[in-house]
Structure formats: C-alpha cells, structure tokens
C-alpha cells in the first residue's frame, strides 16, 4: 500500500519517479540520496518528514542510501564557525540514524570529510554551469561570497553514482531518487539540466510540502524560533505547552458559533499535524469529522495531537539515546554496502 504521506498529498509532486518504479520492476540498480544542512543541534518535525519517508523508501525498495551533511553550506550561509557546523552535522546525524536506517545499506558523509572523493564530478558540474545561471537560479549577487557560487555543484554531485566509487564503482552510472522538501528543487533542476551534458543519468526527485509552523498555514518551522515548531528534543511539558498555547486553531470564536459552523480544517494546525503523524486513516477521519462538524472543540483536538506527538517524540528520544559518536562514525565509514541489486553492480 502507498505510504500515507503519498495518499494524503504531503509528498505531492515528482520528476521522473515513474522511471524509478520502472527500474525497480525491471530489477535495475538505483539508489536514494537525501541530505541535511546542519544549522541547529535539534531537528524539528518538518526536518524529520523527508528522512522518515526516505526510511520507508529504503525498506520498500531495498536499495542503498547516501545522506549528505552539508556543513560547508551552513558555514558559508550562516554566522557560525566551521567547527560549529561540523559539530552540528554529527549531532544531526544522530537524529537521522535514530529514524532506523539500515547501516548495511546507508552511507552518511559530511562534505568537509568526503568532498575529495566526489571532486571530479563537482568539477565537471561546475564547468557546465555559468555564474549567470547560478545567479538566476539561486538569487546570488555581487555581495555573495564565492563559496556560495561553488556550493550548488557540491549538492548536485551525490546525484551521480560515480561520486561513490566504494559503493558503485568509479565509472558507474546508475539512477538516483532524491526525496526532499520542495525548496530544494532548484538544485535538482540544475542537476537534471547538467546530467545529459555529462552523459549521466538524471536524478529523479520526489517533493514534500512544508509542514506548517505552529502559528498557522502561512508560517514555517524555524530552528531559531522555539515556539514555531515541535522539536525532537522537546520534553512532554514543552510539547503540551506549545500545542495548547501556540498551535493556531481553526475553531470558531465562541462555542455557539463553533457548533453551528464547525472547525476549519483548512487552517487548523493540530489537524494538519495529525494528518502527518496519525497513520490510522479511520481515526484521522473521525477526528476531522468531529472537529469539522463542531461536535468537538479546539481543546479536544489539541489533546488528540498531544497524545500523538508525545508518542512520536518519545520513540525518537529513546532511539536517539542509543546513538553515540562511535555509531555515527560507523555510518560514515567509507565501505561497501549490502543491497538487493548489488550483484548487478560492476
């Protein structure tokens, strides 16, 4: 059965995903690639969505996965030292590993550690993209540091299997699927434009919508605004407080009006979060019907969300406690991986 996030439209668009499905049916090798820009030590719910979906894809397809930690990107864009971004990358890796990725099929790397291994592809990509193209795609100007102009090629390079000679071989050319949030699409549009010129497979991409910030559908979760998001490090008390005091409600101004008109599911943050984390379709429908009809109020749907969030955060935190620096370094070792189509890799 398709993942709930596909059925509910959280992952809502793609580029060439049909070709990945064809490759799977024909038993042709391909791999998954996703990543994280480490700008904070804790991940929030919005960060978790692409990783949890990637975990499902890895389990369904039984294919190798590479996860890029772009400590270089955050150093170039943010007011932080390189040492800070490198440290955050390791801490973020612990949250990522806690999602349950199979170490036999998963390679995690920091750019500052691994760039030399894929630099040949980075150079080839750079030669195919002009400064004017990068400015038009990413909005750079004369005040942007030169590292920003170079960076898009670094995010593009893991789309090509030959960037991972220890997994696929130096001259390999296997297709890649990139699960990511929609804001990352410009990088992969650029990559798909470049790929034919390098005689390499275009990466397929599947996009997720943004998970709303607590303030409502027009807001975004932000690592720098604690009350905008549910973080995987939040305590039960913090989760409850944030939902009760900061989650925008689609309930009406008075109980009388709420019973007459019903709750507005289109703007209600608790219902939006439940549509992400409550995988029981019948239960989600019941909650939506009860709140949408006005039979149940804002306090009730917020309590329903709190129960789901506490379970989600609790499971993650218990898994996260088991992830040490040594475990991270095992995932980051340059090594062969085990996967379904390995016998076909040359």
TORVOVO-877065 format. One record per residue (C-alpha): residue number from 1; residue in three letters; x, y, z. Coordinates in steps of 0.2 Angstrom, whole numbers, plus 2048, in hexadecimal, padded with zeros to 3 digits. Example, Ala and Ser with C-alpha at 12.3 -4.5 7.8 and 13.67 -1.06 7.14 Angstrom:
2
@nr = 1, rest = ALA, xx = 83E, yy = 7EA, zz = 827
@nr = 2, rest = SER, xx = 844, yy = 7FB, zz = 824
This chain:
346
@nr = 1, rest = UNK, xx = 800, yy = 800, zz = 800
@nr = 2, rest = UNK, xx = 807, yy = 812, zz = 7FC
@nr = 3, rest = UNK, xx = 80D, yy = 81B, zz = 80B
@nr = 4, rest = UNK, xx = 800, yy = 826, zz = 814
@nr = 5, rest = UNK, xx = 80A, yy = 836, zz = 80F
@nr = 6, rest = UNK, xx = 808, yy = 831, zz = 7FD
@nr = 7, rest = UNK, xx = 7F5, yy = 82E, zz = 7FF
@nr = 8, rest = UNK, xx = 7F3, yy = 83E, zz = 808
@nr = 9, rest = UNK, xx = 7FD, yy = 849, zz = 7FD
@nr = 10, rest = UNK, xx = 80B, yy = 84E, zz = 809
@nr = 11, rest = UNK, xx = 817, yy = 847, zz = 7FB
@nr = 12, rest = UNK, xx = 80E, yy = 84F, zz = 7ED
@nr = 13, rest = UNK, xx = 819, yy = 851, zz = 7DD
@nr = 14, rest = UNK, xx = 828, yy = 848, zz = 7D5
@nr = 15, rest = UNK, xx = 834, yy = 848, zz = 7C6
@nr = 16, rest = UNK, xx = 836, yy = 837, zz = 7BE
@nr = 17, rest = UNK, xx = 830, yy = 82D, zz = 7CD
@nr = 18, rest = UNK, xx = 827, yy = 822, zz = 7C0
@nr = 19, rest = UNK, xx = 838, yy = 81D, zz = 7B9
@nr = 20, rest = UNK, xx = 83E, yy = 818, zz = 7CA
@nr = 21, rest = UNK, xx = 82F, yy = 80C, zz = 7CC
@nr = 22, rest = UNK, xx = 833, yy = 805, zz = 7BA
@nr = 23, rest = UNK, xx = 845, yy = 802, zz = 7C0
@nr = 24, rest = UNK, xx = 83F, yy = 7F9, zz = 7CF
@nr = 25, rest = UNK, xx = 833, yy = 7EE, zz = 7C5
@nr = 26, rest = UNK, xx = 841, yy = 7EA, zz = 7B9
@nr = 27, rest = UNK, xx = 84D, yy = 7E6, zz = 7C7
@nr = 28, rest = UNK, xx = 859, yy = 7F4, zz = 7C2
@nr = 29, rest = UNK, xx = 864, yy = 7FC, zz = 7CF
@nr = 30, rest = UNK, xx = 861, yy = 80D, zz = 7D6
@nr = 31, rest = UNK, xx = 864, yy = 816, zz = 7E6
@nr = 32, rest = UNK, xx = 85C, yy = 823, zz = 7F2
@nr = 33, rest = UNK, xx = 864, yy = 834, zz = 7F7
@nr = 34, rest = UNK, xx = 85F, yy = 841, zz = 803
@nr = 35, rest = UNK, xx = 867, yy = 84D, zz = 80F
@nr = 36, rest = UNK, xx = 867, yy = 859, zz = 81D
@nr = 37, rest = UNK, xx = 86E, yy = 86A, zz = 81F
@nr = 38, rest = UNK, xx = 874, yy = 86B, zz = 832
@nr = 39, rest = UNK, xx = 86E, yy = 87C, zz = 838
@nr = 40, rest = UNK, xx = 869, yy = 876, zz = 84A
@nr = 41, rest = UNK, xx = 86C, yy = 868, zz = 855
@nr = 42, rest = UNK, xx = 85A, yy = 862, zz = 856
@nr = 43, rest = UNK, xx = 84F, yy = 85D, zz = 848
@nr = 44, rest = UNK, xx = 83C, yy = 862, zz = 847
@nr = 45, rest = UNK, xx = 82D, yy = 859, zz = 840
@nr = 46, rest = UNK, xx = 82F, yy = 861, zz = 82F
@nr = 47, rest = UNK, xx = 841, yy = 85B, zz = 82E
@nr = 48, rest = UNK, xx = 83C, yy = 849, zz = 833
@nr = 49, rest = UNK, xx = 82F, yy = 847, zz = 825
@nr = 50, rest = UNK, xx = 83C, yy = 844, zz = 816
@nr = 51, rest = UNK, xx = 846, yy = 839, zz = 820
@nr = 52, rest = UNK, xx = 838, yy = 82E, zz = 826
@nr = 53, rest = UNK, xx = 831, yy = 82D, zz = 815
@nr = 54, rest = UNK, xx = 843, yy = 828, zz = 80E
@nr = 55, rest = UNK, xx = 843, yy = 81B, zz = 81C
@nr = 56, rest = UNK, xx = 833, yy = 813, zz = 815
@nr = 57, rest = UNK, xx = 83A, yy = 814, zz = 803
@nr = 58, rest = UNK, xx = 84A, yy = 80B, zz = 808
@nr = 59, rest = UNK, xx = 840, yy = 7FD, zz = 810
@nr = 60, rest = UNK, xx = 834, yy = 7FC, zz = 801
@nr = 61, rest = UNK, xx = 841, yy = 7FC, zz = 7F4
@nr = 62, rest = UNK, xx = 850, yy = 7F4, zz = 7FD
@nr = 63, rest = UNK, xx = 85C, yy = 800, zz = 7F5
@nr = 64, rest = UNK, xx = 86B, yy = 809, zz = 7FB
@nr = 65, rest = UNK, xx = 86A, yy = 81B, zz = 803
@nr = 66, rest = UNK, xx = 876, yy = 829, zz = 804
@nr = 67, rest = UNK, xx = 873, yy = 837, zz = 810
@nr = 68, rest = UNK, xx = 87C, yy = 848, zz = 80D
@nr = 69, rest = UNK, xx = 880, yy = 853, zz = 81C
@nr = 70, rest = UNK, xx = 883, yy = 864, zz = 815
@nr = 71, rest = UNK, xx = 88E, yy = 86C, zz = 823
@nr = 72, rest = UNK, xx = 897, yy = 876, zz = 815
@nr = 73, rest = UNK, xx = 886, yy = 87E, zz = 810
@nr = 74, rest = UNK, xx = 881, yy = 883, zz = 821
@nr = 75, rest = UNK, xx = 893, yy = 88A, zz = 824
@nr = 76, rest = UNK, xx = 891, yy = 895, zz = 814
@nr = 77, rest = UNK, xx = 87F, yy = 89B, zz = 817
@nr = 78, rest = UNK, xx = 87E, yy = 89C, zz = 82A
@nr = 79, rest = UNK, xx = 887, yy = 8A6, zz = 838
@nr = 80, rest = UNK, xx = 890, yy = 897, zz = 83F
@nr = 81, rest = UNK, xx = 8A2, yy = 890, zz = 83F
@nr = 82, rest = UNK, xx = 8A6, yy = 881, zz = 835
@nr = 83, rest = UNK, xx = 8A9, yy = 877, zz = 845
@nr = 84, rest = UNK, xx = 897, yy = 87B, zz = 84B
@nr = 85, rest = UNK, xx = 890, yy = 875, zz = 83A
@nr = 86, rest = UNK, xx = 89A, yy = 865, zz = 83B
@nr = 87, rest = UNK, xx = 895, yy = 862, zz = 84C
@nr = 88, rest = UNK, xx = 882, yy = 865, zz = 848
@nr = 89, rest = UNK, xx = 884, yy = 859, zz = 839
@nr = 90, rest = UNK, xx = 889, yy = 84B, zz = 845
@nr = 91, rest = UNK, xx = 87B, yy = 84F, zz = 851
@nr = 92, rest = UNK, xx = 86E, yy = 84F, zz = 843
@nr = 93, rest = UNK, xx = 875, yy = 83F, zz = 83D
@nr = 94, rest = UNK, xx = 870, yy = 837, zz = 84D
@nr = 95, rest = UNK, xx = 85E, yy = 83D, zz = 84B
@nr = 96, rest = UNK, xx = 85E, yy = 836, zz = 839
@nr = 97, rest = UNK, xx = 865, yy = 825, zz = 83E
@nr = 98, rest = UNK, xx = 858, yy = 824, zz = 84C
@nr = 99, rest = UNK, xx = 84B, yy = 823, zz = 83D
@nr = 100, rest = UNK, xx = 851, yy = 811, zz = 83B
@nr = 101, rest = UNK, xx = 85B, yy = 811, zz = 82C
@nr = 102, rest = UNK, xx = 863, yy = 801, zz = 828
@nr = 103, rest = UNK, xx = 876, yy = 803, zz = 82A
@nr = 104, rest = UNK, xx = 87A, yy = 7F5, zz = 81D
@nr = 105, rest = UNK, xx = 871, yy = 800, zz = 810
@nr = 106, rest = UNK, xx = 875, yy = 812, zz = 816
@nr = 107, rest = UNK, xx = 884, yy = 81D, zz = 814
@nr = 108, rest = UNK, xx = 884, yy = 82E, zz = 81D
@nr = 109, rest = UNK, xx = 891, yy = 83B, zz = 819
@nr = 110, rest = UNK, xx = 896, yy = 84D, zz = 81D
@nr = 111, rest = UNK, xx = 89B, yy = 857, zz = 80F
@nr = 112, rest = UNK, xx = 8AB, yy = 85D, zz = 817
@nr = 113, rest = UNK, xx = 8B0, yy = 84B, zz = 819
@nr = 114, rest = UNK, xx = 8AB, yy = 843, zz = 809
@nr = 115, rest = UNK, xx = 8AC, yy = 851, zz = 7FC
@nr = 116, rest = UNK, xx = 8BC, yy = 84B, zz = 7F5
@nr = 117, rest = UNK, xx = 8B5, yy = 83A, zz = 7F0
@nr = 118, rest = UNK, xx = 8A7, yy = 843, zz = 7E5
@nr = 119, rest = UNK, xx = 8B2, yy = 852, zz = 7DF
@nr = 120, rest = UNK, xx = 8B3, yy = 84B, zz = 7CE
@nr = 121, rest = UNK, xx = 8A1, yy = 84C, zz = 7CB
@nr = 122, rest = UNK, xx = 8A0, yy = 85D, zz = 7D4
@nr = 123, rest = UNK, xx = 8AC, yy = 864, zz = 7C8
@nr = 124, rest = UNK, xx = 8A3, yy = 85D, zz = 7B9
@nr = 125, rest = UNK, xx = 893, yy = 865, zz = 7BF
@nr = 126, rest = UNK, xx = 89B, yy = 875, zz = 7C3
@nr = 127, rest = UNK, xx = 8A1, yy = 876, zz = 7B1
@nr = 128, rest = UNK, xx = 890, yy = 874, zz = 7AA
@nr = 129, rest = UNK, xx = 887, yy = 882, zz = 7B4
@nr = 130, rest = UNK, xx = 88B, yy = 894, zz = 7B2
@nr = 131, rest = UNK, xx = 88B, yy = 8A1, zz = 7C0
@nr = 132, rest = UNK, xx = 87C, yy = 8AA, zz = 7B7
@nr = 133, rest = UNK, xx = 873, yy = 89A, zz = 7B8
@nr = 134, rest = UNK, xx = 876, yy = 897, zz = 7CB
@nr = 135, rest = UNK, xx = 871, yy = 8AA, zz = 7CE
@nr = 136, rest = UNK, xx = 861, yy = 8A7, zz = 7C5
@nr = 137, rest = UNK, xx = 85D, yy = 897, zz = 7CE
@nr = 138, rest = UNK, xx = 862, yy = 89B, zz = 7DF
@nr = 139, rest = UNK, xx = 861, yy = 8AE, zz = 7E0
@nr = 140, rest = UNK, xx = 874, yy = 8B1, zz = 7E3
@nr = 141, rest = UNK, xx = 87B, yy = 8C2, zz = 7E0
@nr = 142, rest = UNK, xx = 88C, yy = 8CB, zz = 7E1
@nr = 143, rest = UNK, xx = 88C, yy = 8CB, zz = 7F4
@nr = 144, rest = UNK, xx = 88A, yy = 8B8, zz = 7F5
@nr = 145, rest = UNK, xx = 89A, yy = 8AF, zz = 7FA
@nr = 146, rest = UNK, xx = 8A2, yy = 8A5, zz = 7ED
@nr = 147, rest = UNK, xx = 89F, yy = 895, zz = 7F7
@nr = 148, rest = UNK, xx = 88C, yy = 897, zz = 7F4
@nr = 149, rest = UNK, xx = 88F, yy = 897, zz = 7E1
@nr = 150, rest = UNK, xx = 899, yy = 886, zz = 7E2
@nr = 151, rest = UNK, xx = 88D, yy = 87E, zz = 7EF
@nr = 152, rest = UNK, xx = 87F, yy = 878, zz = 7E3
@nr = 153, rest = UNK, xx = 88B, yy = 86D, zz = 7DA
@nr = 154, rest = UNK, xx = 88F, yy = 864, zz = 7EA
@nr = 155, rest = UNK, xx = 87C, yy = 861, zz = 7EE
@nr = 156, rest = UNK, xx = 87A, yy = 85B, zz = 7DC
@nr = 157, rest = UNK, xx = 889, yy = 84E, zz = 7DC
@nr = 158, rest = UNK, xx = 881, yy = 841, zz = 7E7
@nr = 159, rest = UNK, xx = 873, yy = 83F, zz = 7DA
@nr = 160, rest = UNK, xx = 880, yy = 835, zz = 7D0
@nr = 161, rest = UNK, xx = 885, yy = 824, zz = 7D5
@nr = 162, rest = UNK, xx = 897, yy = 826, zz = 7D0
@nr = 163, rest = UNK, xx = 899, yy = 832, zz = 7DE
@nr = 164, rest = UNK, xx = 899, yy = 822, zz = 7E9
@nr = 165, rest = UNK, xx = 8A6, yy = 817, zz = 7E2
@nr = 166, rest = UNK, xx = 8A7, yy = 80C, zz = 7F1
@nr = 167, rest = UNK, xx = 894, yy = 808, zz = 7EF
@nr = 168, rest = UNK, xx = 891, yy = 808, zz = 7DC
@nr = 169, rest = UNK, xx = 8A2, yy = 809, zz = 7D3
@nr = 170, rest = UNK, xx = 8AB, yy = 818, zz = 7CD
@nr = 171, rest = UNK, xx = 8A4, yy = 818, zz = 7BB
@nr = 172, rest = UNK, xx = 892, yy = 813, zz = 7C0
@nr = 173, rest = UNK, xx = 882, yy = 81B, zz = 7BA
@nr = 174, rest = UNK, xx = 873, yy = 816, zz = 7C4
@nr = 175, rest = UNK, xx = 863, yy = 820, zz = 7C7
@nr = 176, rest = UNK, xx = 860, yy = 829, zz = 7D7
@nr = 177, rest = UNK, xx = 850, yy = 82E, zz = 7E0
@nr = 178, rest = UNK, xx = 850, yy = 83D, zz = 7EB
@nr = 179, rest = UNK, xx = 842, yy = 83F, zz = 7F8
@nr = 180, rest = UNK, xx = 843, yy = 851, zz = 7FE
@nr = 181, rest = UNK, xx = 838, yy = 860, zz = 803
@nr = 182, rest = UNK, xx = 832, yy = 86B, zz = 7F4
@nr = 183, rest = UNK, xx = 83F, yy = 879, zz = 7F8
@nr = 184, rest = UNK, xx = 84D, yy = 86E, zz = 7F3
@nr = 185, rest = UNK, xx = 846, yy = 86C, zz = 7E1
@nr = 186, rest = UNK, xx = 851, yy = 87A, zz = 7D9
@nr = 187, rest = UNK, xx = 861, yy = 870, zz = 7DD
@nr = 188, rest = UNK, xx = 85A, yy = 861, zz = 7D4
@nr = 189, rest = UNK, xx = 853, yy = 86A, zz = 7C5
@nr = 190, rest = UNK, xx = 864, yy = 870, zz = 7C3
@nr = 191, rest = UNK, xx = 86B, yy = 85E, zz = 7C5
@nr = 192, rest = UNK, xx = 85F, yy = 857, zz = 7B9
@nr = 193, rest = UNK, xx = 864, yy = 864, zz = 7AC
@nr = 194, rest = UNK, xx = 876, yy = 860, zz = 7AE
@nr = 195, rest = UNK, xx = 875, yy = 84D, zz = 7AE
@nr = 196, rest = UNK, xx = 872, yy = 84A, zz = 79B
@nr = 197, rest = UNK, xx = 882, yy = 855, zz = 797
@nr = 198, rest = UNK, xx = 88C, yy = 84A, zz = 7A3
@nr = 199, rest = UNK, xx = 884, yy = 83A, zz = 79B
@nr = 200, rest = UNK, xx = 87D, yy = 836, zz = 7AC
@nr = 201, rest = UNK, xx = 86C, yy = 830, zz = 7B2
@nr = 202, rest = UNK, xx = 860, yy = 83E, zz = 7B8
@nr = 203, rest = UNK, xx = 85B, yy = 83D, zz = 7CA
@nr = 204, rest = UNK, xx = 849, yy = 83A, zz = 7CD
@nr = 205, rest = UNK, xx = 841, yy = 845, zz = 7DB
@nr = 206, rest = UNK, xx = 832, yy = 843, zz = 7E6
@nr = 207, rest = UNK, xx = 82D, yy = 853, zz = 7F0
@nr = 208, rest = UNK, xx = 824, yy = 856, zz = 800
@nr = 209, rest = UNK, xx = 81A, yy = 865, zz = 805
@nr = 210, rest = UNK, xx = 820, yy = 86F, zz = 814
@nr = 211, rest = UNK, xx = 819, yy = 86A, zz = 825
@nr = 212, rest = UNK, xx = 811, yy = 87A, zz = 82C
@nr = 213, rest = UNK, xx = 818, yy = 883, zz = 83B
@nr = 214, rest = UNK, xx = 80E, yy = 883, zz = 84A
@nr = 215, rest = UNK, xx = 807, yy = 895, zz = 846
@nr = 216, rest = UNK, xx = 7FD, yy = 88F, zz = 837
@nr = 217, rest = UNK, xx = 7FD, yy = 88A, zz = 825
@nr = 218, rest = UNK, xx = 807, yy = 899, zz = 81F
@nr = 219, rest = UNK, xx = 815, yy = 897, zz = 82C
@nr = 220, rest = UNK, xx = 824, yy = 88C, zz = 82C
@nr = 221, rest = UNK, xx = 82D, yy = 882, zz = 839
@nr = 222, rest = UNK, xx = 83D, yy = 88A, zz = 83E
@nr = 223, rest = UNK, xx = 84C, yy = 883, zz = 848
@nr = 224, rest = UNK, xx = 84F, yy = 895, zz = 84F
@nr = 225, rest = UNK, xx = 83D, yy = 897, zz = 855
@nr = 226, rest = UNK, xx = 839, yy = 88A, zz = 862
@nr = 227, rest = UNK, xx = 826, yy = 88D, zz = 862
@nr = 228, rest = UNK, xx = 825, yy = 88B, zz = 84F
@nr = 229, rest = UNK, xx = 828, yy = 878, zz = 850
@nr = 230, rest = UNK, xx = 827, yy = 868, zz = 859
@nr = 231, rest = UNK, xx = 839, yy = 862, zz = 85B
@nr = 232, rest = UNK, xx = 83F, yy = 850, zz = 85D
@nr = 233, rest = UNK, xx = 847, yy = 856, zz = 86D
@nr = 234, rest = UNK, xx = 838, yy = 85E, zz = 875
@nr = 235, rest = UNK, xx = 832, yy = 857, zz = 886
@nr = 236, rest = UNK, xx = 820, yy = 852, zz = 889
@nr = 237, rest = UNK, xx = 81D, yy = 862, zz = 892
@nr = 238, rest = UNK, xx = 824, yy = 86C, zz = 883
@nr = 239, rest = UNK, xx = 81A, yy = 862, zz = 877
@nr = 240, rest = UNK, xx = 80A, yy = 865, zz = 881
@nr = 241, rest = UNK, xx = 80D, yy = 877, zz = 884
@nr = 242, rest = UNK, xx = 811, yy = 87B, zz = 871
@nr = 243, rest = UNK, xx = 802, yy = 872, zz = 86B
@nr = 244, rest = UNK, xx = 7F6, yy = 87A, zz = 878
@nr = 245, rest = UNK, xx = 7FD, yy = 88C, zz = 877
@nr = 246, rest = UNK, xx = 805, yy = 88E, zz = 865
@nr = 247, rest = UNK, xx = 7FC, yy = 882, zz = 859
@nr = 248, rest = UNK, xx = 7F0, yy = 88C, zz = 84E
@nr = 249, rest = UNK, xx = 7DE, yy = 886, zz = 84F
@nr = 250, rest = UNK, xx = 7D1, yy = 885, zz = 842
@nr = 251, rest = UNK, xx = 7C4, yy = 885, zz = 850
@nr = 252, rest = UNK, xx = 7B7, yy = 893, zz = 850
@nr = 253, rest = UNK, xx = 7B7, yy = 8A2, zz = 85C
@nr = 254, rest = UNK, xx = 7A9, yy = 89B, zz = 867
@nr = 255, rest = UNK, xx = 7A3, yy = 88A, zz = 86A
@nr = 256, rest = UNK, xx = 792, yy = 88F, zz = 863
@nr = 257, rest = UNK, xx = 799, yy = 894, zz = 853
@nr = 258, rest = UNK, xx = 7A5, yy = 885, zz = 853
@nr = 259, rest = UNK, xx = 796, yy = 879, zz = 855
@nr = 260, rest = UNK, xx = 78D, yy = 882, zz = 847
@nr = 261, rest = UNK, xx = 79B, yy = 883, zz = 83A
@nr = 262, rest = UNK, xx = 7A7, yy = 876, zz = 840
@nr = 263, rest = UNK, xx = 7BA, yy = 877, zz = 840
@nr = 264, rest = UNK, xx = 7C4, yy = 87D, zz = 831
@nr = 265, rest = UNK, xx = 7CF, yy = 86E, zz = 82D
@nr = 266, rest = UNK, xx = 7D8, yy = 878, zz = 81F
@nr = 267, rest = UNK, xx = 7E1, yy = 883, zz = 82C
@nr = 268, rest = UNK, xx = 7E1, yy = 879, zz = 83C
@nr = 269, rest = UNK, xx = 7F3, yy = 875, zz = 841
@nr = 270, rest = UNK, xx = 7EF, yy = 866, zz = 84C
@nr = 271, rest = UNK, xx = 7E5, yy = 85D, zz = 83E
@nr = 272, rest = UNK, xx = 7F3, yy = 861, zz = 832
@nr = 273, rest = UNK, xx = 800, yy = 859, zz = 83D
@nr = 274, rest = UNK, xx = 7F4, yy = 84A, zz = 840
@nr = 275, rest = UNK, xx = 7F3, yy = 848, zz = 82D
@nr = 276, rest = UNK, xx = 806, yy = 846, zz = 82E
@nr = 277, rest = UNK, xx = 808, yy = 83B, zz = 83D
@nr = 278, rest = UNK, xx = 7F8, yy = 831, zz = 840
@nr = 279, rest = UNK, xx = 7F9, yy = 823, zz = 834
@nr = 280, rest = UNK, xx = 7E9, yy = 81B, zz = 838
@nr = 281, rest = UNK, xx = 7DE, yy = 821, zz = 82A
@nr = 282, rest = UNK, xx = 7CD, yy = 81D, zz = 833
@nr = 283, rest = UNK, xx = 7D3, yy = 826, zz = 843
@nr = 284, rest = UNK, xx = 7D9, yy = 835, zz = 839
@nr = 285, rest = UNK, xx = 7C8, yy = 836, zz = 830
@nr = 286, rest = UNK, xx = 7BF, yy = 835, zz = 840
@nr = 287, rest = UNK, xx = 7C9, yy = 843, zz = 848
@nr = 288, rest = UNK, xx = 7C6, yy = 84E, zz = 838
@nr = 289, rest = UNK, xx = 7B3, yy = 84A, zz = 838
@nr = 290, rest = UNK, xx = 7B1, yy = 84E, zz = 84A
@nr = 291, rest = UNK, xx = 7BA, yy = 85E, zz = 84A
@nr = 292, rest = UNK, xx = 7B5, yy = 863, zz = 839
@nr = 293, rest = UNK, xx = 7A2, yy = 861, zz = 83E
@nr = 294, rest = UNK, xx = 7A4, yy = 86B, zz = 84E
@nr = 295, rest = UNK, xx = 7A0, yy = 85C, zz = 859
@nr = 296, rest = UNK, xx = 7B2, yy = 85D, zz = 861
@nr = 297, rest = UNK, xx = 7BB, yy = 86D, zz = 865
@nr = 298, rest = UNK, xx = 7CD, yy = 873, zz = 864
@nr = 299, rest = UNK, xx = 7D2, yy = 86D, zz = 875
@nr = 300, rest = UNK, xx = 7CD, yy = 85B, zz = 870
@nr = 301, rest = UNK, xx = 7D6, yy = 85B, zz = 85F
@nr = 302, rest = UNK, xx = 7E6, yy = 862, zz = 867
@nr = 303, rest = UNK, xx = 7E5, yy = 855, zz = 874
@nr = 304, rest = UNK, xx = 7E4, yy = 848, zz = 866
@nr = 305, rest = UNK, xx = 7F4, yy = 84F, zz = 85E
@nr = 306, rest = UNK, xx = 7FD, yy = 850, zz = 86F
@nr = 307, rest = UNK, xx = 7FB, yy = 83D, zz = 871
@nr = 308, rest = UNK, xx = 802, yy = 83A, zz = 860
@nr = 309, rest = UNK, xx = 810, yy = 846, zz = 861
@nr = 310, rest = UNK, xx = 815, yy = 83F, zz = 872
@nr = 311, rest = UNK, xx = 816, yy = 82D, zz = 86B
@nr = 312, rest = UNK, xx = 820, yy = 833, zz = 85C
@nr = 313, rest = UNK, xx = 82C, yy = 83D, zz = 866
@nr = 314, rest = UNK, xx = 82E, yy = 830, zz = 873
@nr = 315, rest = UNK, xx = 832, yy = 822, zz = 866
@nr = 316, rest = UNK, xx = 83F, yy = 82D, zz = 85E
@nr = 317, rest = UNK, xx = 847, yy = 833, zz = 86E
@nr = 318, rest = UNK, xx = 849, yy = 821, zz = 874
@nr = 319, rest = UNK, xx = 851, yy = 81C, zz = 863
@nr = 320, rest = UNK, xx = 85C, yy = 82B, zz = 864
@nr = 321, rest = UNK, xx = 863, yy = 827, zz = 875
@nr = 322, rest = UNK, xx = 86B, yy = 818, zz = 86D
@nr = 323, rest = UNK, xx = 875, yy = 821, zz = 85F
@nr = 324, rest = UNK, xx = 886, yy = 826, zz = 865
@nr = 325, rest = UNK, xx = 894, yy = 82F, zz = 85B
@nr = 326, rest = UNK, xx = 89B, yy = 81D, zz = 858
@nr = 327, rest = UNK, xx = 88B, yy = 818, zz = 850
@nr = 328, rest = UNK, xx = 88B, yy = 827, zz = 845
@nr = 329, rest = UNK, xx = 89D, yy = 824, zz = 83F
@nr = 330, rest = UNK, xx = 898, yy = 812, zz = 83A
@nr = 331, rest = UNK, xx = 88B, yy = 819, zz = 82F
@nr = 332, rest = UNK, xx = 898, yy = 825, zz = 828
@nr = 333, rest = UNK, xx = 8A5, yy = 818, zz = 824
@nr = 334, rest = UNK, xx = 8A9, yy = 817, zz = 812
@nr = 335, rest = UNK, xx = 8A4, yy = 805, zz = 80E
@nr = 336, rest = UNK, xx = 89A, yy = 7F9, zz = 803
@nr = 337, rest = UNK, xx = 887, yy = 7F8, zz = 806
@nr = 338, rest = UNK, xx = 87B, yy = 7E9, zz = 805
@nr = 339, rest = UNK, xx = 86C, yy = 7EB, zz = 7FB
@nr = 340, rest = UNK, xx = 860, yy = 7E2, zz = 7EF
@nr = 341, rest = UNK, xx = 868, yy = 7E5, zz = 7DE
@nr = 342, rest = UNK, xx = 87A, yy = 7E5, zz = 7E4
@nr = 343, rest = UNK, xx = 87E, yy = 7D6, zz = 7D9
@nr = 344, rest = UNK, xx = 87A, yy = 7E1, zz = 7CA
@nr = 345, rest = UNK, xx = 887, yy = 7EE, zz = 7CF
@nr = 346, rest = UNK, xx = 896, yy = 7EE, zz = 7C5
